[in-house]
Amino acid sequence: MKVVHELGNEVFLRNVEKFFPWIYEKNQNMIVHSDFDGIMSSMLLHEVNNWNLIGFYDLECIWFDEQLSSLYEDKLLEVLKSSIWVDADIYHEEIRSIGHHILKFRDSDQIPGHSRSLNPNLLRGIYHKDFNRKYPLGTVHFLMMLLKYKPRESELTELLLWHPNSSLANSQHYRTNVEDWLKNFLNIDFMIKTFPNTLTKSFEERMMKEVYPKLQNIGFDPGRAQITTLNLKLRGYQCAFNDPTNYVSKLGDLIKFIGEVMGWKELKIPIKYKSICGKRKNITYQEIRDKFGNLDSFLEKEKVFSYSIPNRGQVNYTIMPAIK
């Protein structure tokens, strides 16, 4: 795909329609990253495209609907590979995924396993050298742009839209970059309009009063955050979880809360799960260069299934031997 850097929202959408038409298909199966952004993203895809959630991915284990084992038996892996993976950057030439992390150190990195990965940094040609320009919001916002979805406007919707993936804190600490992505890529009118509010203490107070108590009452804790808000040092409540078997009731309540605020229909999730687990690792870019020469060689020799470059000079990655 030819990278288009700064030609406006409509050009990006034409590229997506040409190279990633599956994002507009109906009734697809999806496997979703296990946190707030993943849940909200899957709910939007269910609302617009009627996609069906069959499992979660916590970056180490794939938790899939127990019924799939008996329904598909020896074809289970094919079902998982043919699903669309949401809020996760999967490095596999057969797998379609939607994520938002930095995935290249250099422009010359080929990363063939991402040929079916829909990622805003790849669309804009943003790599490690442009780390200060990396995508700063949630997968759900990226999907709103792709699907041309206009969220309904209300005070509570405003708060919820600035919640996923530490979007509020990012909007305060990296203001110029967030504004660039909002106006030159996402073009979500309601978020552009409410962007000035995010810098105020009153906005954080509203978030702490209207959103955080509901997430706490559902049963999620604040979690650990790499970044906090400027005024009240809010830590995010990103609702990350591992084994979803232990979270079925909480996830149901979370989905109900998001649905009521956004006006979305209910997303059903599996009740019982089986898992396929890999191993989560990390490595520095210097170690990659010393041991493998370059990123592409590292990804091939290590049989990497998913990875991200979360900060300058480091790669977090997962190997998943069961899926080839």
Order of alpha helices (4+ residues) and beta strands (2+ residues): alpha-beta-alpha-beta-beta-alpha-alpha-beta-beta-beta-alpha-alpha-alpha-alpha-alpha-alpha-alpha-alpha-alpha-beta-beta-alpha-alpha-beta-beta
